[in-house]
Amino acid sequence: MAQIIIKNLRKDFGDFTAVKESSFTIEDGEFFMLLGPSGCG
């Protein structure tokens, strides 16, 4: 089975940090979304 592994993900926009040190695993067949504070992703 396949999986996607994300380790220590970080995304900055200038001085604003949108994602800070996130780690997760998405297993085969799972549905995954990363949403921001407004609900858009």
C-alpha positions as CSV (number, residue, x, y, z in Angstrom):
1,M,0.0,0.0,0.0
2,A,1.1,3.6,-0.7
3,Q,1.3,6.5,1.7
4,I,2.4,10.1,1.7
5,I,4.6,11.1,4.6
6,I,5.1,14.8,5.4
7,K,7.7,15.8,8.0
8,N,8.3,19.2,9.5
9,L,6.2,21.1,6.9
10,R,6.5,24.9,7.2
11,K,5.1,27.7,5.0
12,D,5.9,31.3,5.5
13,F,4.5,34.4,3.7
14,G,6.9,37.1,4.7
15,D,6.6,37.6,8.4
16,F,3.5,35.4,8.6
17,T,3.8,31.7,9.3
18,A,0.8,29.8,7.8
19,V,2.0,26.3,8.7
20,K,4.5,25.7,11.5
21,E,6.4,22.4,11.8
22,S,3.5,20.1,10.9
23,S,4.1,16.3,10.3
24,F,1.5,13.8,9.2
25,T,1.0,10.6,7.2
26,I,-1.8,10.1,4.6
27,E,-2.6,6.4,4.1
28,D,-3.7,4.8,0.9
29,G,-7.4,5.5,0.3
30,E,-7.6,8.4,2.7
31,F,-9.0,11.8,1.8
32,F,-6.9,14.7,3.2
33,M,-7.4,18.5,3.1
34,L,-5.4,21.3,4.9
35,L,-7.7,24.2,5.6
36,G,-6.8,27.8,6.5
37,P,-8.6,29.9,9.0
38,S,-11.1,31.1,6.4
39,G,-11.9,27.5,5.4
40,C,-10.3,27.7,2.0
41,G,-7.5,25.2,1.2
